[in-house]
């Protein structure tokens, strides 16, 4: 069943020619506005935040953006996707079922073109895929996979997510929707797979149903980047703060922190805050938070400020080029 096209450029409010930096700035602005923690209407904010994340997930990745742009051009000119893009969910072509998810945080459009929705996941067990097809007697149902968008707050605390799985049998046209709860474990990290037993395709000959495997994709955050259990926060600093040193209050995922900026810090230098990152899977330990110095200069200065900069230029003994 064809999925509705998503205009990711429109979602972020940028032109198709927007640079990577412009896309990043647009995402951060919208994410701060609609983040469920700050949105006045939390339900609407959560929906919008997921839409923004999906758009950024595609447009921030050069390969995905190129694929999306090619798709979009053909879509606009011909009213459909370019050759090689198949709307049908995997499995349908082989007489299997089509699968559609709700509650994972991603649209059907994303799953079909950029995610893993409905793919055969036979490699996770010995009964699925071709091996199961050759076996005599009861046959294990097809395993399927999808992506699940997990916020950093969910990774910090864990959560319960309600997922709806719609299956359509192409042979009979019968559609069935089943809703169930999935536990997002504390410490869920990018790429981790959550196994939901018995929620895949039906078995045959008395065989058990397959399983659903949800691959974690951490939602992009306006203030943090996650690498494993470590978090990175870019901290803008004025030149005088970098030269003289200062103390800056930084909002972490679990509270505010006072970070001491040493005098003479270099642009791009990282300050490590041990144990203030994300929880590590199945561990009491946490990753680290790295504050990354971003020294910024004013784009415009008044006459008095310019005079002070000129006086500094004349009296300073600092020579960056030796």
SVG drawing of the C-alpha trace seen along z (x, -y; Angstrom):
<svg xmlns="http://www.w3.org/2000/svg" viewBox="-10 -55 67 88">
<polyline fill="none" stroke="black" stroke-width="0.4" points="0.0,0.0 1.6,-3.3 2.7,-5.6 2.0,-9.3 5.0,-11.4 6.7,-13.5 8.1,-16.9 11.0,-17.0 12.2,-20.4 8.8,-21.9 8.8,-20.2 12.0,-22.0 11.0,-25.2 14.1,-25.3 14.7,-25.4 15.8,-22.4 19.1,-24.2 19.7,-24.7 23.2,-23.9 23.9,-21.3 24.5,-24.1 21.1,-25.8 19.4,-22.4 21.0,-21.9 20.1,-25.4 16.5,-24.9 16.2,-21.6 17.6,-23.0 15.2,-26.0 12.2,-23.8 13.3,-21.0 13.7,-23.5 10.3,-24.9 8.4,-21.6 10.4,-19.4 7.8,-17.7 9.5,-19.0 8.8,-22.6 5.8,-22.5 2.6,-23.9 0.6,-21.1 2.7,-18.1 0.7,-15.7 1.0,-18.0 4.6,-18.8 5.5,-15.1 3.9,-14.6 5.7,-17.6 9.0,-16.7 8.9,-13.2 8.1,-14.8 11.0,-17.2 13.3,-14.3 12.3,-12.2 13.0,-15.0 16.4,-15.7 17.2,-12.0 17.0,-12.0 18.3,-15.5 21.3,-15.5 22.7,-12.3 24.3,-13.1 23.5,-9.6 19.9,-9.7 19.4,-13.3 20.7,-12.4 18.3,-9.4 15.4,-11.6 16.2,-14.4 16.2,-11.8 12.9,-10.4 11.4,-13.9 12.4,-15.1 10.7,-12.0 7.8,-12.3 7.1,-15.9 7.6,-15.4 5.9,-12.0 3.5,-11.7 5.4,-8.6 8.7,-7.3 11.6,-6.7 12.4,-3.3 13.9,-0.9 11.7,-2.2 9.2,0.5 6.2,-0.6 5.3,3.0 6.4,4.0 9.0,6.9 7.3,10.2 4.2,9.1 5.9,10.0 6.4,13.5 2.8,14.0 3.5,12.9 1.9,10.1 2.3,6.4 3.2,4.7 2.5,1.1 3.5,-0.4 2.1,-3.1 3.7,-4.4 7.3,-3.8 7.9,-7.5 8.4,-7.0 6.0,-7.3 5.4,-4.5 7.1,-6.7 10.3,-6.7 10.1,-3.0 9.7,-2.0 12.5,-4.2 14.9,-4.8 14.1,-2.4 13.7,1.3 9.9,1.6 8.6,5.1 11.9,6.7 12.5,10.3 14.7,10.7 15.3,14.4 19.0,14.0 17.9,13.5 16.7,17.1 17.0,20.5 13.4,20.8 12.7,17.9 13.6,17.2 14.5,19.9 15.5,22.4 12.0,22.3 10.5,22.7 12.3,25.9 11.6,27.5 8.8,30.1 5.9,29.9 5.3,26.8 6.9,23.7 7.9,20.7 6.3,17.4 8.3,14.7 10.3,12.4 10.0,8.7 11.8,5.6 11.2,1.9 12.8,-1.2 11.7,-2.9 12.5,-6.5 13.7,-6.8 14.3,-10.2 17.4,-10.8 15.0,-11.2 13.6,-7.7 17.1,-6.3 17.9,-8.0 14.8,-6.7 13.3,-3.9 9.7,-4.0 6.7,-2.0 5.7,-2.5 2.3,-1.5 2.8,-0.1 0.2,0.8 1.0,3.3 -1.3,3.6 -1.1,6.7 -2.7,7.1 -2.9,10.5 -2.6,9.9 -4.2,13.2 -7.5,12.4 -7.2,8.6 -8.0,9.1 -6.5,6.4 -5.8,6.9 -4.5,4.4 -3.0,5.4 -1.8,3.0 0.6,4.0 3.1,2.4 6.8,2.4 9.3,1.7 12.1,-0.7 14.9,0.3 16.9,-2.3 20.2,-2.6 18.7,-1.9 21.4,-3.1 21.6,-3.7 21.4,-0.4 20.2,1.7 17.6,4.2 14.5,4.8 12.9,8.2 9.1,8.5 8.3,12.2 5.4,13.5 4.5,10.3 5.8,11.2 4.1,13.2 1.9,16.1 3.3,19.6 1.8,22.5 1.2,26.1 1.0,25.4 4.3,23.4 4.8,20.4 4.5,16.8 7.6,15.0 9.0,12.1 9.2,8.4 12.6,6.7 12.7,3.0 16.0,1.2 16.6,-1.8 17.2,-5.2 18.0,-7.9 16.1,-11.0 18.3,-14.0 18.4,-16.6 18.9,-20.3 21.6,-20.5 23.3,-17.0 24.8,-14.5 25.1,-10.9 27.9,-8.5 27.3,-5.3 26.6,-6.3 28.6,-9.5 27.0,-12.9 28.5,-15.9 27.3,-19.5 28.6,-22.4 29.1,-25.4 29.4,-28.9 32.0,-31.1 33.0,-34.7 36.7,-35.4 37.2,-37.0 35.6,-34.0 38.0,-31.7 41.0,-33.9 40.2,-34.7 38.2,-31.6 34.8,-31.5 32.1,-29.3 29.1,-28.5 25.9,-26.8 25.0,-23.9 21.7,-22.1 22.3,-18.3 19.7,-15.6 19.3,-15.1 19.8,-18.6 22.0,-21.7 25.8,-21.7 28.3,-24.4 31.2,-23.9 34.5,-25.6 36.0,-26.9 39.8,-27.1 41.7,-30.2 43.2,-29.8 40.8,-27.1 41.1,-26.3 38.3,-26.2 37.1,-22.6 38.7,-21.6 36.6,-19.0 35.9,-19.2 34.9,-15.8 32.2,-15.5 32.6,-11.9 29.4,-9.8 27.0,-12.5 26.1,-10.8 23.6,-8.1 23.2,-4.9 25.1,-2.0 23.0,1.1 22.5,3.6 24.9,1.6 24.9,-0.8 27.5,-2.9 26.9,-5.9 28.8,-7.4 30.4,-10.8 29.3,-14.3 31.8,-16.2 31.4,-20.0 33.0,-21.2 34.2,-24.8 32.9,-26.9 34.6,-30.3 32.5,-32.8 33.3,-36.4 30.8,-39.2 29.7,-39.8 29.1,-43.5 30.7,-45.8 29.9,-49.4 32.4,-52.3 33.5,-51.9 33.9,-48.2 36.0,-48.6 38.3,-51.0 38.9,-48.5 39.6,-45.7 42.0,-48.0 43.8,-48.9 44.1,-45.2 45.5,-44.5 48.2,-47.1 49.2,-46.2 48.8,-42.4 52.0,-40.3 50.0,-37.3 51.0,-36.3 48.9,-33.3 51.1,-32.8 54.4,-32.9"/>
</svg>
